[in-house]
Amino acid sequence: MSGSQSILVDEAKIFVQAGDGGNGATSFRRERFAPRGGPDGGDGGRGGDVWVRADAKVRTLADFLRRSHFRAERGGHGGAANKSGQRGADTEILVPPGTVLYDANTGALLADLDRPGDACLVARGGRGGRGNASFATSVRQAPRFAERGEPGERRWLRVELKLLADVGIIGLPNAGKSTLLARISEAKPKIADYPFTTLSPNLGVATSPAGKRFVVADLPGLVRGAHAGRGRGHDFLRHVERTRLLIHLVDLAAPDRDPHDDFCVINDELKAYPADLTRLPQLVAANKIDLPAAAAKLESLSRTLADEGIEVFPISALTGDGVDRLLARCAERLEELVPAEEKRESRVIVPPAQTEPLRVEKVSDGMYSVSGTGVERLIARTDLDSDEAVARIQGRLERMGVVERLRELGAREGDKVLIGEREFDFVE
């Protein structure tokens, strides 16, 4: 038997920031025989995007313990002679298949990257600002302003891994799950004789007697009430969701406990979990047959579960007795369990852009606030040092209904108006 071990980190919080757009250029042709040449300022390049992609070579979220901030490259600035700025390079973040992405602030689900190659756009790069050549008209033939680049999207993400293992080992604390994983693979989970030795899932690769290899997860011991979060139950049960087969480990030697009652406790928790995990097929491994107290309980358990159509495999995780027969049956069942979902190509997921509606509010006497994605982007793209550019956005604000709304709220000449992080005087 051979295998590998991975320390599982299954939750993380990361910050992603797309690249800002490059600024447009303000420039005029200066050719030998055209001293009064027209505007030729080029546009800025778009900022790079941030993508999250599932990669089969990545097994945990451990890299996020060392790095939690990711930024894409900003776009290049426009230049003279209508030269456009270069587009910023994208940033790609690799995660294990089975990773689920949430917006950390809203809790909204962004993507479930359950197959290798699945990718999600989590932050869009800002648009590049237009150069002054773009603003030339028959009336305004020499515009002396250009747009600034739009800021890239930024957000905190909650990253959650729902383990993708072929086989999950479940059971009460101290049933011997970690010992079994250590027996069937080269994983080295912490093993001790006290409850909750396993505080996070451990992974190993097992090999059946016929040479079939499959990934096994030792899932921390469940307790009564786990479906409601007791004993970190929700943290552990979500990893059961995507296993294809369960080895339900029952302790035959536990004093003053009936193995069938233990079996029912765990299944009650699986059934009460929102995804009803009893739908997953199970093989029961009756553990610790090397101990004298186990023999009497084995016969009763085997008979009871046989009536329910459930296979029981007597084993000793400590000595290895019966383990090869269990592994052989696991390999057979995995061959039989064809995934219900048809094979598909990897997906590219593009959630809706982050937008906030226009809001105009009175903060206090003489102070008003204007917010919303559209108006804040307009201000961010405007060169506020240019009188021409400021006059242009005045007209845009009129058309958006901002000025009329301010009047309705009682704004007067000289009152202060906050738009995003910038402060303006209200002018009639």
C-alpha positions as CSV (number, residue, x, y, z in Angstrom):
1,M,0.0,0.0,0.0
2,S,1.3,3.4,-0.8
3,G,0.0,6.9,-0.6
4,S,0.5,10.5,0.3
5,Q,-0.5,12.9,3.0
6,S,-1.8,16.5,2.8
7,I,-2.4,18.9,5.7
8,L,-5.9,20.2,5.0
9,V,-6.7,23.9,5.3
10,D,-10.3,24.1,4.2
11,E,-11.3,27.8,4.9
12,A,-9.7,31.1,4.1
13,K,-10.5,34.8,3.6
14,I,-8.7,36.6,0.8
15,F,-8.7,40.1,-0.7
16,V,-8.7,40.5,-4.5
17,Q,-8.1,43.7,-6.3
18,A,-8.3,44.1,-10.1
19,G,-6.1,46.5,-11.9
20,D,-7.1,50.2,-12.4
21,G,-7.6,51.4,-15.9
22,G,-4.8,53.5,-17.4
23,N,-5.3,57.3,-17.8
24,G,-6.2,58.8,-21.2
25,A,-3.7,61.3,-22.6
26,T,-4.2,65.0,-23.4
27,S,-2.0,65.7,-26.4
28,F,-2.0,67.7,-29.7
29,R,-0.2,66.9,-32.9
30,R,3.0,68.9,-33.3
31,E,4.0,68.2,-36.9
32,R,6.3,70.4,-38.9
33,F,3.7,71.7,-41.3
34,A,0.7,71.5,-38.8
35,P,1.6,73.8,-35.9
36,R,-2.1,73.9,-34.9
37,G,-2.7,70.1,-35.2
38,G,-5.7,68.5,-33.6
39,P,-6.0,66.4,-30.4
40,D,-4.2,63.0,-30.6
41,G,-4.2,61.8,-27.0
42,G,-4.7,58.0,-26.8
43,D,-6.9,55.9,-24.5
44,G,-5.6,54.2,-21.4
45,G,-5.5,50.4,-21.3
46,R,-7.9,48.3,-19.3
47,G,-6.8,47.0,-15.9
48,G,-6.1,43.3,-15.5
49,D,-8.8,40.9,-14.0
50,V,-8.5,38.6,-11.1
51,W,-9.6,35.0,-11.7
52,V,-9.9,32.0,-9.4
53,R,-9.3,28.6,-11.1
54,A,-9.6,25.0,-9.9
55,D,-6.4,23.0,-10.4
56,A,-6.2,19.3,-9.7
57,K,-2.6,19.7,-8.5
58,V,-3.7,21.9,-5.6
59,R,-5.1,19.9,-2.6
60,T,-5.7,22.5,0.2
61,L,-6.0,26.2,0.8
62,A,-2.8,26.2,2.8
63,D,-1.1,28.8,0.5
64,F,-3.6,31.4,1.7
65,L,-2.0,31.2,5.2
66,R,1.1,32.8,3.7
67,R,-0.6,35.2,1.2
68,S,-4.1,36.6,1.4
69,H,-3.9,39.7,-0.9
70,F,-3.9,39.4,-4.7
71,R,-3.7,42.3,-7.2
72,A,-3.8,42.4,-10.9
73,E,-1.7,44.8,-13.0
74,R,-3.1,48.3,-13.8
75,G,-3.5,49.3,-17.4
76,G,-0.9,51.5,-19.2
77,H,-1.6,55.2,-19.8
78,G,-2.4,56.5,-23.2
79,G,0.1,58.4,-25.2
80,A,0.5,61.0,-27.9
81,A,-0.1,60.1,-31.6
82,N,-3.3,58.2,-30.5
83,K,-1.2,55.5,-28.8
84,S,-3.3,53.4,-26.5
85,G,-2.0,52.1,-23.2
86,Q,-1.3,48.4,-22.8
87,R,-3.9,46.2,-21.1
88,G,-2.9,45.1,-17.6
89,A,-2.0,41.5,-17.0
90,D,-4.6,39.3,-15.3
91,T,-3.9,37.5,-12.0
92,E,-4.9,33.9,-11.5
93,I,-5.4,32.2,-8.1
94,L,-5.3,28.4,-8.0
95,V,-7.5,26.5,-5.6
96,P,-8.4,22.8,-5.3
97,P,-11.4,21.4,-7.2
98,G,-14.4,21.5,-4.8
99,T,-13.7,25.1,-3.7
100,V,-16.8,27.4,-3.2
101,L,-16.4,31.1,-3.4
102,Y,-18.5,33.6,-1.5
103,D,-18.5,37.4,-1.3
104,A,-17.4,37.9,2.3
105,N,-19.4,41.1,2.8
106,T,-22.8,40.1,1.3
107,G,-22.5,36.3,1.7
108,A,-23.5,35.9,-1.9
109,L,-22.4,32.7,-3.6
110,L,-20.1,33.5,-6.6
111,A,-19.1,30.1,-7.8
112,D,-18.8,26.4,-7.0
113,L,-15.6,25.2,-8.7
114,D,-16.2,21.5,-8.5
115,R,-14.2,20.4,-11.6
116,P,-10.6,20.9,-12.6
117,G,-10.4,23.8,-15.0
118,D,-13.5,25.6,-13.6
119,A,-12.7,29.4,-13.3
120,C,-14.5,32.4,-11.9
121,L,-14.0,36.1,-12.6
122,V,-13.9,37.6,-9.1
123,A,-12.7,41.1,-9.8
124,R,-13.0,43.0,-13.1
125,G,-10.3,45.4,-14.3
126,G,-11.2,49.1,-14.6
127,R,-11.8,50.5,-18.0
128,G,-9.1,52.7,-19.4
129,G,-9.8,56.5,-19.6
130,R,-10.4,58.0,-23.0
131,G,-7.8,60.4,-24.4
132,N,-8.7,63.9,-25.5
133,A,-8.9,62.7,-29.1
134,S,-12.1,60.9,-28.2
135,F,-13.8,64.1,-27.1
136,A,-13.2,66.2,-30.2
137,T,-16.4,67.3,-31.9
138,S,-17.3,69.9,-34.5
139,V,-18.1,72.3,-31.7
140,R,-15.3,71.3,-29.3
141,Q,-12.4,70.9,-31.7
142,A,-9.5,71.1,-29.1
143,P,-10.6,69.5,-25.9
144,R,-7.9,70.0,-23.2
145,F,-9.0,67.2,-20.9
146,A,-8.9,63.4,-20.9
147,E,-10.5,60.7,-18.6
148,R,-8.7,59.0,-15.8
149,G,-8.7,55.3,-15.6
150,E,-11.6,53.6,-13.8
151,P,-10.7,51.8,-10.5
152,G,-10.7,48.0,-10.6
153,E,-13.1,46.0,-8.6
154,R,-12.0,44.9,-5.2
155,R,-13.6,42.6,-2.6
156,W,-13.0,40.2,0.2
157,L,-13.8,36.6,-0.6
158,R,-14.6,33.7,1.8
159,V,-13.1,30.6,0.3
160,E,-14.4,27.2,1.5
161,L,-13.2,23.8,0.4
162,K,-15.7,20.9,0.2
163,L,-13.3,18.0,0.1
164,L,-13.3,15.9,-3.1
165,A,-12.4,12.4,-1.9
166,D,-13.5,9.1,-3.3
167,V,-14.0,7.6,0.2
168,G,-14.8,9.2,3.5
169,I,-14.2,7.5,6.8
170,I,-16.9,8.4,9.4
171,G,-17.7,7.4,12.9
172,L,-17.9,8.5,16.5
173,P,-14.8,9.9,18.2
174,N,-12.1,7.3,19.0
175,A,-13.6,4.7,16.7
176,G,-10.2,4.3,15.0
177,K,-10.6,6.4,11.9
178,S,-7.1,7.9,12.0
179,T,-5.6,4.5,12.7
180,L,-7.4,3.0,9.7
181,L,-6.2,5.9,7.4
182,A,-2.6,5.4,8.6
183,R,-2.9,1.6,8.0
184,I,-4.2,1.9,4.4
185,S,-2.1,4.9,3.2
186,E,1.1,6.7,4.0
187,A,-0.8,9.5,5.7
188,K,0.4,10.2,9.3
189,P,-2.6,11.7,11.2
190,K,-2.3,12.5,14.9
191,I,-3.5,9.5,16.9
192,A,-4.2,9.4,20.6
193,D,-6.6,7.9,23.1
194,Y,-8.8,10.9,23.7
195,P,-11.8,12.4,22.0
196,F,-11.4,14.7,19.0
197,T,-7.8,13.8,18.2
198,T,-8.6,14.7,14.6
199,L,-9.5,18.3,14.5
200,S,-9.5,18.6,10.7
201,P,-9.8,16.1,7.9
202,N,-6.7,14.1,6.8
203,L,-6.1,12.9,3.3
204,G,-4.4,9.7,2.1
205,V,-4.2,7.6,-1.1
206,A,-5.1,4.0,-0.6
207,T,-4.3,1.1,-2.9
208,S,-6.5,-2.0,-3.1
209,P,-5.0,-5.5,-3.4
210,A,-5.7,-5.4,-7.1
211,G,-3.8,-2.1,-7.5
212,K,-6.7,0.3,-7.7
213,R,-5.8,3.6,-6.1
214,F,-8.4,6.0,-4.5
215,V,-8.3,9.1,-2.3
216,V,-9.5,8.5,1.3
217,A,-10.5,11.2,3.8
218,D,-10.4,10.6,7.6
219,L,-13.3,12.9,8.7
220,P,-13.2,14.1,12.4
221,G,-15.5,12.3,14.8
222,L,-19.2,13.3,14.7
223,V,-21.3,13.6,17.8
224,R,-25.0,13.8,18.5
225,G,-26.2,17.2,17.3
226,A,-23.4,17.6,14.6
227,H,-25.9,18.6,11.9
228,A,-26.8,21.7,14.0
229,G,-23.1,22.6,14.4
230,R,-22.3,20.8,17.7
231,G,-18.6,19.8,17.9
232,R,-17.9,21.8,14.7
233,G,-20.3,19.4,12.9
234,H,-21.1,21.7,10.0
235,D,-17.4,22.2,9.3
236,F,-16.9,18.4,9.0
237,L,-20.2,17.3,7.4
238,R,-19.7,19.5,4.4
239,H,-16.7,17.4,3.5
240,V,-18.9,14.3,3.4
241,E,-21.1,15.8,0.7
242,R,-18.8,15.1,-2.2
243,T,-17.4,11.7,-1.3
244,R,-18.7,8.9,-3.4
245,L,-18.6,6.2,-0.8
246,L,-18.5,6.1,3.0
247,I,-16.7,3.7,5.3
248,H,-18.7,3.8,8.5
249,L,-16.3,2.7,11.3
250,V,-18.0,1.2,14.4
251,D,-16.1,0.5,17.6
252,L,-16.8,-3.0,18.7
253,A,-14.9,-2.7,22.0
254,A,-16.4,0.5,23.4
255,P,-17.6,-0.3,26.9
256,D,-21.2,0.2,27.8
257,R,-22.1,1.0,24.2
258,D,-24.1,-0.9,21.6
259,P,-22.4,-0.7,18.2
260,H,-25.8,-0.6,16.4
261,D,-26.8,2.4,18.5
262,D,-23.6,4.1,17.6
263,F,-24.3,3.3,13.9
264,C,-27.8,4.9,14.2
265,V,-26.4,8.0,16.0
266,I,-24.2,8.8,13.1
267,N,-26.8,8.1,10.4
268,D,-29.3,10.3,12.2
269,E,-26.8,13.2,11.9
270,L,-26.2,12.4,8.3
271,K,-30.0,12.4,7.6
272,A,-30.6,15.7,9.6
273,Y,-27.9,17.5,7.6
274,P,-29.6,19.7,4.9
275,A,-28.1,17.6,2.0
276,D,-29.4,14.3,3.6
277,L,-26.1,12.5,3.5
278,T,-27.7,9.1,4.0
279,R,-28.1,9.0,0.2
280,L,-24.4,8.1,0.0
281,P,-23.6,4.3,0.0
282,Q,-21.9,2.9,3.1
283,L,-19.7,0.0,4.0
284,V,-19.6,-0.8,7.7
285,A,-16.2,-1.6,9.1
286,A,-16.6,-3.2,12.5
287,N,-13.3,-2.3,14.2
288,K,-11.1,-3.7,17.0
289,I,-11.8,-7.4,16.4
290,D,-8.4,-8.1,17.9
291,L,-9.9,-7.3,21.3
292,P,-11.7,-10.0,23.3
293,A,-14.8,-7.8,24.0
294,A,-15.5,-7.4,20.3
295,A,-16.4,-10.9,19.3
296,A,-19.8,-11.1,21.1
297,K,-20.9,-7.7,19.7
298,L,-19.8,-8.5,16.1
299,E,-22.3,-11.4,15.6
300,S,-25.2,-9.2,16.8
301,L,-24.2,-6.2,14.7
302,S,-23.7,-8.3,11.5
303,R,-27.1,-9.9,11.9
304,T,-28.9,-6.7,12.5
305,L,-27.3,-4.8,9.6
306,A,-27.6,-7.8,7.2
307,D,-31.4,-7.5,7.7
308,E,-31.0,-3.8,6.6
309,G,-29.0,-4.9,3.5
310,I,-25.8,-3.3,4.8
311,E,-22.4,-5.1,4.3
312,V,-20.2,-5.5,7.5
313,F,-16.5,-6.0,7.3
314,P,-14.8,-7.1,10.6
315,I,-11.4,-5.4,10.8
316,S,-8.6,-4.4,13.1
317,A,-7.2,-1.1,12.0
318,L,-4.4,-1.6,14.5
319,T,-3.2,-5.1,13.3
320,G,-4.5,-4.9,9.7
321,D,-6.8,-8.0,10.0
322,G,-9.6,-7.8,7.4
323,V,-8.4,-4.5,5.9
324,D,-7.4,-5.9,2.5
325,R,-10.9,-7.3,2.1
326,L,-12.4,-3.9,3.0
327,L,-10.2,-2.2,0.5
328,A,-11.0,-4.6,-2.3
329,R,-14.7,-4.0,-1.8
330,C,-14.2,-0.3,-1.7
331,A,-12.5,-0.5,-5.1
332,E,-15.4,-2.6,-6.5
333,R,-18.0,-0.2,-5.3
334,L,-16.2,2.8,-6.7
335,E,-16.2,1.1,-10.1
336,E,-19.9,0.6,-9.8
337,L,-20.6,4.2,-8.7
338,V,-20.7,6.1,-12.0
339,P,-21.1,9.8,-11.3
340,A,-24.7,10.9,-11.9
341,E,-23.6,14.1,-13.6
342,E,-22.5,13.7,-17.2
343,K,-18.9,14.6,-17.9
344,R,-18.7,18.2,-19.0
345,E,-16.1,20.7,-20.1
346,S,-14.7,23.1,-17.5
347,R,-16.8,26.2,-16.9
348,V,-16.0,29.8,-17.0
349,I,-18.2,31.7,-14.5
350,V,-18.7,35.4,-14.7
351,P,-20.9,36.7,-11.8
352,P,-22.8,40.0,-12.3
353,A,-20.7,43.2,-11.9
354,Q,-20.8,44.8,-8.5
355,T,-23.3,47.6,-8.7
356,E,-25.0,49.9,-6.2
357,P,-28.0,52.0,-7.1
358,L,-28.0,55.8,-7.1
359,R,-28.7,57.3,-3.7
360,V,-29.0,61.1,-2.8
361,E,-29.4,61.8,0.9
362,K,-29.3,64.8,3.2
363,V,-26.6,64.2,5.9
364,S,-27.1,67.4,7.9
365,D,-27.9,71.1,7.3
366,G,-25.7,72.1,4.4
367,M,-24.3,68.7,3.8
368,Y,-25.5,66.1,1.2
369,S,-24.3,62.7,0.1
370,V,-24.5,61.1,-3.4
371,S,-23.5,57.5,-3.8
372,G,-23.9,54.7,-6.4
373,T,-21.7,52.8,-8.7
374,G,-22.4,54.9,-11.8
375,V,-21.9,58.3,-10.2
376,E,-18.8,57.3,-8.3
377,R,-17.2,55.9,-11.4
378,L,-18.0,59.1,-13.2
379,I,-16.2,61.1,-10.6
380,A,-13.3,58.7,-10.5
381,R,-12.8,59.0,-14.2
382,T,-12.9,62.8,-14.3
383,D,-9.8,65.0,-14.1
384,L,-11.0,67.4,-11.5
385,D,-8.1,69.8,-12.1
386,S,-9.6,70.5,-15.6
387,D,-12.3,73.2,-15.8
388,E,-13.5,71.7,-19.1
389,A,-13.8,68.2,-17.5
390,V,-15.7,69.5,-14.5
391,A,-18.1,71.4,-16.7
392,R,-18.7,68.2,-18.7
393,I,-19.7,66.2,-15.6
394,Q,-22.0,68.9,-14.4
395,G,-24.1,68.2,-17.5
396,R,-23.8,64.4,-16.8
397,L,-25.1,64.9,-13.2
398,E,-28.0,66.9,-14.5
399,R,-29.0,64.1,-16.9
400,M,-28.7,61.5,-14.2
401,G,-31.1,63.4,-12.0
402,V,-28.6,64.1,-9.3
403,V,-28.9,67.9,-9.4
404,E,-32.7,67.8,-9.4
405,R,-32.8,65.4,-6.4
406,L,-30.5,67.7,-4.5
407,R,-32.8,70.6,-5.1
408,E,-35.7,68.6,-3.9
409,L,-33.9,67.9,-0.6
410,G,-33.3,71.6,-0.1
411,A,-29.7,72.0,-1.3
412,R,-28.7,75.7,-1.8
413,E,-25.8,77.5,-3.3
414,G,-22.6,76.8,-1.4
415,D,-23.8,73.6,0.4
416,K,-21.4,70.7,0.5
417,V,-22.0,67.6,-1.6
418,L,-20.0,64.4,-1.0
419,I,-19.7,62.1,-4.0
420,G,-17.6,59.0,-3.1
421,E,-14.6,60.4,-1.3
422,R,-14.6,63.8,-3.0
423,E,-16.3,67.0,-1.7
424,F,-18.0,69.6,-4.0
425,D,-19.8,72.9,-3.6
426,F,-23.4,72.9,-4.8
427,V,-23.7,75.5,-7.6
428,E,-26.9,76.6,-9.2
